[in-house]
């Protein structure tokens, strides 16, 4: 019993949160236990504490984006990246408040803004702040500024390194709060770990991917302007994945180029020797999938994601709700369940624009012969002779089909953000426990 508790996903997830909070608040603990060599007043100490906390947060950002499997498996990479975005804004606010307090309580420090006459430690602080401002602006308004993803990602990493490195240099240069040698060593170690994580993501992980290439076996069209990309491992066994998970794909270029894109696997998790991705032509990269030639080299980083039925072996059944290309991870769940001869009931509620847009329409019908499967198609623009559900997946529609005993099922939603929000709210109103609702977000970049 104790062993099961220690390995519980909830306990592990709580442990990572505890570790994050400990590292973030460590500067405050150090200031309480070992006060600075010369006192600067309550507001000065508070300002410095905010600066140290923000520096720790920025250093931990490298860990959040390193795709560490043990961390990702506790939350899902979409949640981690959302946290990464929001906590960056918190750190940004702390970094701006840090000097503002000093300017108010010690007006003479305003002269440190003059980078031509200020000491090097102040120049480092100003440069680090400008780098962070550039990082935040180019991230929040990337699309409005029309910055392509690959150049933005490279500049994002460079600006992050400048922010943390120069921020640490500033803290060491000030000296008062890091007067003890072991404090400087501690912070330098944190910065080196952050740097190593960047090196791991940019160099080590691509090197491992280079050793395990894949070849494109075929590209076949599906309904709804979707193309299935089938890959076979070359010189290795591939990787096993849980149905519903995704991987980052690099096509026809070196993985060191960092031009990768996340897509859910649409094939069975029982067959690592052939991994398929079904991709809707929606943008610059996805529109090129149909033109990929068999034999093209590919590289995969995965699997990732907690959006999988494999985590709920004790569930009495599943309700799978998809919108458009959101059917991709769900078809993987279904074909895997069929191969495993799963006898539990599956309810699929699938929203599409038209009948011809229903991706995997025939495959879903065929799966009815192999599973206890009920499929409800919901069309926004149905044909004249359509007798099924019309419009949108709302509370009234869900109430007609989901089981009366709501908590006996696990509910998986993959659709556009607006549809997922509406369905989640409707399920809450219908009494579905929040712990039974799982969502997969399309946009991870």
MOQUI-V911839 format. One record per residue. N is the residue number from 1. RES is the residue in one letter. SS is DSSP state (H for helix, E for strand, - for the rest). OMEGA is omega in whole degrees, -180 to 180 (NA if undefined). Layout:
n:N res:RES ss:SS omega:OMEGA
n:N res:RES ss:SS omega:OMEGA
//
This chain:
n:1 res:X ss:- omega:180
n:2 res:X ss:H omega:179
n:3 res:X ss:H omega:180
n:4 res:X ss:H omega:-179
n:5 res:X ss:H omega:-178
n:6 res:X ss:H omega:-178
n:7 res:X ss:- omega:178
n:8 res:X ss:- omega:178
n:9 res:X ss:H omega:180
n:10 res:X ss:H omega:180
n:11 res:X ss:H omega:180
n:12 res:X ss:H omega:179
n:13 res:X ss:H omega:178
n:14 res:X ss:H omega:178
n:15 res:X ss:H omega:178
n:16 res:X ss:H omega:177
n:17 res:X ss:H omega:178
n:18 res:X ss:H omega:179
n:19 res:X ss:H omega:179
n:20 res:X ss:H omega:-179
n:21 res:X ss:H omega:180
n:22 res:X ss:H omega:-178
n:23 res:X ss:H omega:-179
n:24 res:X ss:H omega:-177
n:25 res:X ss:H omega:-180
n:26 res:X ss:H omega:178
n:27 res:X ss:H omega:178
n:28 res:X ss:H omega:179
n:29 res:X ss:H omega:180
n:30 res:X ss:H omega:180
n:31 res:X ss:H omega:179
n:32 res:X ss:H omega:-177
n:33 res:X ss:H omega:-179
n:34 res:X ss:- omega:-179
n:35 res:X ss:- omega:179
n:36 res:X ss:- omega:-177
n:37 res:X ss:- omega:176
n:38 res:X ss:- omega:-177
n:39 res:X ss:- omega:179
n:40 res:X ss:- omega:-178
n:41 res:X ss:- omega:-175
n:42 res:X ss:H omega:-177
n:43 res:X ss:H omega:177
n:44 res:X ss:H omega:179
n:45 res:X ss:H omega:179
n:46 res:X ss:H omega:178
n:47 res:X ss:H omega:-180
n:48 res:X ss:H omega:179
n:49 res:X ss:H omega:177
n:50 res:X ss:H omega:179
n:51 res:X ss:H omega:180
n:52 res:X ss:H omega:179
n:53 res:X ss:H omega:179
n:54 res:X ss:H omega:179
n:55 res:X ss:H omega:177
n:56 res:X ss:H omega:178
n:57 res:X ss:H omega:-179
n:58 res:X ss:H omega:178
n:59 res:X ss:H omega:-180
n:60 res:X ss:H omega:177
n:61 res:X ss:H omega:179
n:62 res:X ss:H omega:178
n:63 res:X ss:H omega:-178
n:64 res:X ss:H omega:-177
n:65 res:X ss:- omega:-177
n:66 res:X ss:- omega:-179
n:67 res:X ss:- omega:177
n:68 res:X ss:- omega:-171
n:69 res:X ss:H omega:-176
n:70 res:X ss:H omega:177
n:71 res:X ss:H omega:-178
n:72 res:X ss:H omega:-178
n:73 res:X ss:H omega:-179
n:74 res:X ss:H omega:-173
n:75 res:X ss:H omega:-169
n:76 res:X ss:- omega:-173
n:77 res:X ss:H omega:179
n:78 res:X ss:H omega:178
n:79 res:X ss:H omega:-180
n:80 res:X ss:H omega:-179
n:81 res:X ss:H omega:174
n:82 res:X ss:H omega:178
n:83 res:X ss:H omega:178
n:84 res:X ss:H omega:-179
n:85 res:X ss:H omega:-176
n:86 res:X ss:H omega:-178
n:87 res:X ss:H omega:175
n:88 res:X ss:H omega:179
n:89 res:X ss:H omega:177
n:90 res:X ss:H omega:178
n:91 res:X ss:H omega:178
n:92 res:X ss:H omega:179
n:93 res:X ss:H omega:179
n:94 res:X ss:H omega:-178
n:95 res:X ss:H omega:178
n:96 res:X ss:H omega:-179
n:97 res:X ss:H omega:-178
n:98 res:X ss:H omega:180
n:99 res:X ss:H omega:-180
n:100 res:X ss:H omega:178
n:101 res:X ss:H omega:179
n:102 res:X ss:H omega:-180
n:103 res:X ss:H omega:-179
n:104 res:X ss:H omega:-176
n:105 res:X ss:H omega:178
n:106 res:X ss:- omega:-175
n:107 res:X ss:H omega:-179
n:108 res:X ss:H omega:-179
n:109 res:X ss:H omega:179
n:110 res:X ss:H omega:-180
n:111 res:X ss:H omega:179
n:112 res:X ss:H omega:178
n:113 res:X ss:H omega:178
n:114 res:X ss:- omega:-174
n:115 res:X ss:- omega:-179
n:116 res:X ss:- omega:-178
n:117 res:X ss:- omega:-176
n:118 res:X ss:- omega:175
n:119 res:X ss:- omega:-174
n:120 res:X ss:H omega:-179
n:121 res:X ss:H omega:177
n:122 res:X ss:H omega:177
n:123 res:X ss:H omega:178
n:124 res:X ss:H omega:180
n:125 res:X ss:H omega:-179
n:126 res:X ss:H omega:-179
n:127 res:X ss:H omega:178
n:128 res:X ss:H omega:180
n:129 res:X ss:H omega:178
n:130 res:X ss:H omega:178
n:131 res:X ss:H omega:179
n:132 res:X ss:H omega:178
n:133 res:X ss:H omega:178
n:134 res:X ss:H omega:180
n:135 res:X ss:H omega:-178
n:136 res:X ss:H omega:-178
n:137 res:X ss:H omega:-178
n:138 res:X ss:H omega:178
n:139 res:X ss:H omega:-177
n:140 res:X ss:H omega:-176
n:141 res:X ss:- omega:-178
n:142 res:X ss:H omega:-178
n:143 res:X ss:H omega:178
n:144 res:X ss:H omega:178
n:145 res:X ss:H omega:178
n:146 res:X ss:- omega:177
n:147 res:X ss:- omega:178
n:148 res:X ss:- omega:-173
n:149 res:X ss:H omega:-175
n:150 res:X ss:H omega:176
n:151 res:X ss:H omega:179
n:152 res:X ss:H omega:-177
n:153 res:X ss:H omega:178
n:154 res:X ss:H omega:-180
n:155 res:X ss:H omega:179
n:156 res:X ss:H omega:179
n:157 res:X ss:H omega:180
n:158 res:X ss:H omega:-180
n:159 res:X ss:H omega:178
n:160 res:X ss:H omega:178
n:161 res:X ss:H omega:178
n:162 res:X ss:H omega:-178
n:163 res:X ss:H omega:-177
n:164 res:X ss:H omega:-178
n:165 res:X ss:H omega:180
n:166 res:X ss:H omega:176
n:167 res:X ss:H omega:178
n:168 res:X ss:H omega:178
n:169 res:X ss:H omega:177
n:170 res:X ss:H omega:-179
n:171 res:X ss:H omega:179
n:172 res:X ss:H omega:-180
n:173 res:X ss:H omega:177
n:174 res:X ss:H omega:169
n:175 res:X ss:- omega:-172
n:176 res:X ss:H omega:-176
n:177 res:X ss:H omega:175
n:178 res:X ss:H omega:-175
n:179 res:X ss:- omega:178
n:180 res:X ss:- omega:-175
n:181 res:X ss:H omega:-175
n:182 res:X ss:H omega:177
n:183 res:X ss:H omega:178
n:184 res:X ss:H omega:179
n:185 res:X ss:H omega:-180
n:186 res:X ss:H omega:-179
n:187 res:X ss:H omega:176
n:188 res:X ss:H omega:178
n:189 res:X ss:H omega:178
n:190 res:X ss:H omega:180
n:191 res:X ss:H omega:180
n:192 res:X ss:H omega:176
n:193 res:X ss:H omega:178
n:194 res:X ss:H omega:178
n:195 res:X ss:H omega:179
n:196 res:X ss:H omega:179
n:197 res:X ss:H omega:177
n:198 res:X ss:H omega:178
n:199 res:X ss:H omega:179
n:200 res:X ss:H omega:-178
n:201 res:X ss:H omega:-173
n:202 res:X ss:H omega:-173
n:203 res:X ss:H omega:-173
n:204 res:X ss:H omega:-179
n:205 res:X ss:H omega:176
n:206 res:X ss:H omega:178
n:207 res:X ss:H omega:176
n:208 res:X ss:H omega:178
n:209 res:X ss:H omega:-180
n:210 res:X ss:H omega:-179
n:211 res:X ss:- omega:-178
n:212 res:X ss:- omega:-178
n:213 res:X ss:- omega:173
n:214 res:X ss:E omega:175
n:215 res:X ss:E omega:176
n:216 res:X ss:E omega:179
n:217 res:X ss:E omega:179
n:218 res:X ss:E omega:171
n:219 res:X ss:E omega:-176
n:220 res:X ss:E omega:-179
n:221 res:X ss:E omega:174
n:222 res:X ss:E omega:175
n:223 res:X ss:- omega:175
n:224 res:X ss:- omega:-180
n:225 res:X ss:- omega:180
n:226 res:X ss:E omega:180
n:227 res:X ss:E omega:179
n:228 res:X ss:E omega:179
n:229 res:X ss:E omega:-178
n:230 res:X ss:E omega:-178
n:231 res:X ss:E omega:173
n:232 res:X ss:E omega:178
n:233 res:X ss:E omega:179
n:234 res:X ss:- omega:178
n:235 res:X ss:- omega:177
n:236 res:X ss:- omega:-174
n:237 res:X ss:- omega:-176
n:238 res:X ss:- omega:177
n:239 res:X ss:- omega:175
n:240 res:X ss:- omega:178
n:241 res:X ss:- omega:176
n:242 res:X ss:- omega:-177
n:243 res:X ss:- omega:-177
n:244 res:X ss:- omega:-180
n:245 res:X ss:- omega:-180
n:246 res:X ss:E omega:177
n:247 res:X ss:E omega:175
n:248 res:X ss:E omega:-176
n:249 res:X ss:E omega:169
n:250 res:X ss:E omega:-174
n:251 res:X ss:E omega:168
n:252 res:X ss:- omega:175
n:253 res:X ss:- omega:179
n:254 res:X ss:- omega:177
n:255 res:X ss:H omega:177
n:256 res:X ss:H omega:179
n:257 res:X ss:H omega:177
n:258 res:X ss:- omega:175
n:259 res:X ss:- omega:-174
n:260 res:X ss:- omega:-176
n:261 res:X ss:E omega:-178
n:262 res:X ss:E omega:176
n:263 res:X ss:E omega:176
n:264 res:X ss:E omega:172
n:265 res:X ss:E omega:179
n:266 res:X ss:- omega:-179
n:267 res:X ss:- omega:-179
n:268 res:X ss:- omega:176
n:269 res:X ss:- omega:-180
n:270 res:X ss:- omega:-175
n:271 res:X ss:- omega:178
n:272 res:X ss:- omega:-179
n:273 res:X ss:- omega:175
n:274 res:X ss:- omega:-176
n:275 res:X ss:E omega:-177
n:276 res:X ss:E omega:176
n:277 res:X ss:E omega:178
n:278 res:X ss:E omega:-166
n:279 res:X ss:E omega:179
n:280 res:X ss:E omega:180
n:281 res:X ss:- omega:-176
n:282 res:X ss:- omega:-175
n:283 res:X ss:- omega:-176
n:284 res:X ss:- omega:-178
n:285 res:X ss:- omega:-175
n:286 res:X ss:H omega:177
n:287 res:X ss:H omega:-179
n:288 res:X ss:H omega:-176
n:289 res:X ss:H omega:-177
n:290 res:X ss:H omega:-177
n:291 res:X ss:H omega:180
n:292 res:X ss:- omega:-176
n:293 res:X ss:- omega:173
n:294 res:X ss:- omega:-177
n:295 res:X ss:- omega:177
n:296 res:X ss:- omega:-179
n:297 res:X ss:E omega:179
n:298 res:X ss:E omega:178
n:299 res:X ss:E omega:-177
n:300 res:X ss:E omega:171
n:301 res:X ss:E omega:-177
n:302 res:X ss:E omega:0
n:303 res:X ss:E omega:177
n:304 res:X ss:E omega:173
n:305 res:X ss:- omega:177
n:306 res:X ss:- omega:179
n:307 res:X ss:- omega:-174
n:308 res:X ss:- omega:178
n:309 res:X ss:H omega:-179
n:310 res:X ss:H omega:180
n:311 res:X ss:H omega:-174
n:312 res:X ss:- omega:-179
n:313 res:X ss:- omega:-178
n:314 res:X ss:- omega:-179
n:315 res:X ss:- omega:179
n:316 res:X ss:- omega:-179
n:317 res:X ss:E omega:-174
n:318 res:X ss:E omega:171
n:319 res:X ss:E omega:-175
n:320 res:X ss:E omega:-174
n:321 res:X ss:E omega:-175
n:322 res:X ss:E omega:172
n:323 res:X ss:E omega:178
n:324 res:X ss:H omega:-178
n:325 res:X ss:H omega:174
n:326 res:X ss:H omega:178
n:327 res:X ss:H omega:-173
n:328 res:X ss:H omega:179
n:329 res:X ss:H omega:-178
n:330 res:X ss:H omega:177
n:331 res:X ss:H omega:176
n:332 res:X ss:H omega:178
n:333 res:X ss:H omega:-175
n:334 res:X ss:H omega:-178
n:335 res:X ss:H omega:176
n:336 res:X ss:H omega:179
n:337 res:X ss:H omega:179
n:338 res:X ss:H omega:179
n:339 res:X ss:H omega:180
n:340 res:X ss:- omega:-179
n:341 res:X ss:- omega:178
n:342 res:X ss:- omega:-177
n:343 res:X ss:- omega:179
n:344 res:X ss:- omega:-179
n:345 res:X ss:E omega:176
n:346 res:X ss:E omega:174
n:347 res:X ss:E omega:178
n:348 res:X ss:E omega:173
n:349 res:X ss:E omega:-168
n:350 res:X ss:E omega:-180
n:351 res:X ss:E omega:179
n:352 res:X ss:E omega:179
n:353 res:X ss:- omega:-180
n:354 res:X ss:- omega:180
n:355 res:X ss:H omega:179
n:356 res:X ss:H omega:-180
n:357 res:X ss:H omega:-174
n:358 res:X ss:- omega:179
n:359 res:X ss:- omega:-179
n:360 res:X ss:- omega:-178
n:361 res:X ss:H omega:-179
n:362 res:X ss:H omega:180
n:363 res:X ss:H omega:178
n:364 res:X ss:H omega:178
n:365 res:X ss:H omega:-180
n:366 res:X ss:H omega:-179
n:367 res:X ss:H omega:176
n:368 res:X ss:- omega:180
n:369 res:X ss:- omega:-174
n:370 res:X ss:- omega:-177
n:371 res:X ss:- omega:169
n:372 res:X ss:E omega:-167
n:373 res:X ss:E omega:174
n:374 res:X ss:E omega:-177
n:375 res:X ss:E omega:177
n:376 res:X ss:E omega:177
n:377 res:X ss:E omega:179
n:378 res:X ss:E omega:-175
n:379 res:X ss:E omega:176
n:380 res:X ss:- omega:179
n:381 res:X ss:- omega:-176
n:382 res:X ss:- omega:174
n:383 res:X ss:- omega:-175
n:384 res:X ss:- omega:-177
n:385 res:X ss:- omega:-178
n:386 res:X ss:- omega:-180
n:387 res:X ss:- omega:-178
n:388 res:X ss:- omega:-178
n:389 res:X ss:E omega:-179
n:390 res:X ss:E omega:174
n:391 res:X ss:- omega:-173
n:392 res:X ss:- omega:177
n:393 res:X ss:- omega:-178
n:394 res:X ss:- omega:-176
n:395 res:X ss:H omega:-178
n:396 res:X ss:H omega:180
n:397 res:X ss:H omega:-179
n:398 res:X ss:H omega:-178
n:399 res:X ss:H omega:-180
n:400 res:X ss:H omega:-170
n:401 res:X ss:H omega:-177
n:402 res:X ss:- omega:-176
n:403 res:X ss:- omega:178
n:404 res:X ss:- omega:176
n:405 res:X ss:- omega:-170
n:406 res:X ss:H omega:-172
n:407 res:X ss:H omega:-180
n:408 res:X ss:H omega:-178
n:409 res:X ss:- omega:168
n:410 res:X ss:E omega:-173
n:411 res:X ss:E omega:-180
n:412 res:X ss:E omega:-178
n:413 res:X ss:E omega:174
n:414 res:X ss:E omega:-176
n:415 res:X ss:- omega:175
n:416 res:X ss:- omega:-179
n:417 res:X ss:H omega:-179
n:418 res:X ss:H omega:-180
n:419 res:X ss:H omega:-180
n:420 res:X ss:H omega:179
n:421 res:X ss:H omega:-178
n:422 res:X ss:H omega:-179
n:423 res:X ss:H omega:179
n:424 res:X ss:H omega:179
n:425 res:X ss:H omega:180
n:426 res:X ss:H omega:179
n:427 res:X ss:H omega:176
n:428 res:X ss:H omega:-180
n:429 res:X ss:H omega:-180
n:430 res:X ss:- omega:175
n:431 res:X ss:- omega:176
n:432 res:X ss:- omega:180
n:433 res:X ss:- omega:180
n:434 res:X ss:H omega:-179
n:435 res:X ss:H omega:-180
n:436 res:X ss:H omega:-178
n:437 res:X ss:E omega:-177
n:438 res:X ss:E omega:-176
n:439 res:X ss:E omega:177
n:440 res:X ss:E omega:-178
n:441 res:X ss:- omega:-178
n:442 res:X ss:- omega:-167
n:443 res:X ss:- omega:179
n:444 res:X ss:- omega:-174
n:445 res:X ss:- omega:NA
//
